[in-house]
Amino acid sequence: MLALYSSRMIPIFAIVAAPITARAFSTWLQTERSQSRFAKMEAFIQNMEMQSGGVIWVFVTVIAVTGIFSSGETINPQKKGNVFDTHVFPVEAVDWLKDHPQNGHMLNDFNWGGYLLLETWPEYQIFMDGHTHIYGEALTREYEQLITTSQGWESVLEKYQIEWAILPPSSLLANTLTSRGWEVLHSDKTAIILKNHSKP
């Protein structure tokens, strides 16, 4: 149920479901396919596991993981390896920030909070990320007020002394800030960095 609620729970679901599924599959093999190749293999593995006290799986896991990493083989479907997609995350904008540090409080897009925390902390403090249960309802609603430019959104900027922002270039807030005179410091296909020209 948690995996259906949030995609970040899928790995936990896999950990919980694997032994349950394996036991169900083993029972099915023993009752329905007792003479099949899979059943014989399962009996062989079970016998080997009993003789080794389960320690063998530690060695099998270590050898398998070591082999995968040593080969340099990428295991994700896109074969890109452990990299962030520049069409999804503000990779170019963060690279620019590393060469052009900014002062003051930052406003960031909700979806990029975790990435910015990973790549820029402790130099920068993010405004919001997916941990809304930590930030609380009040701040979450204020963030919604900002991104939708709802009534009073400018007072929220003043309240938190926001001096610059990193947002999707096509977002309503980015367009509104640009029209209000915020300076465009950086812009690419994924992100735009804006500076409040009235702030030092």
RAGI-V971218 format. One record per pair of residues at least 6 apart in sequence whose C-alpha atoms are under 7 Angstrom apart, sorted by the first residue. I is the first residue (numbers start at 1). GAP is how many residues later the second one is. Records with the same first field share a line. If there is no record, write none. Layout:
I: GAP + GAP
This chain:
2: 7
3: 6 + 7 + 10
29: 10
30: 9
33: 6
49: 7
74: 6 + 7
75: 6
87: 103
88: 102
89: 23
90: 100 + 101
93: 93 + 98
104: 59
105: 56 + 57 + 58 + 59
106: 19 + 20 + 21 + 56 + 57 + 58 + 59
107: 19 + 20 + 55 + 57 + 58 + 59
108: 18 + 19 + 20 + 57 + 58 + 59
109: 57 + 58
110: 18 + 19 + 20
111: 18
112: 17
113: 13 + 15 + 16
114: 15
117: 9
132: 8
142: 14
145: 8
146: 7
147: 25 + 26
148: 24 + 25
149: 24
163: 32 + 33 + 36
164: 30 + 31 + 32
165: 28 + 29 + 30
166: 25 + 26 + 27 + 28
167: 7 + 24 + 25 + 26
168: 22 + 23 + 24
169: 21 + 22 + 23
182: 12 + 13 + 14 + 15
183: 11 + 12 + 13 + 14
184: 9 + 10 + 11
185: 8 + 9 + 10
186: 6 + 7
187: 6
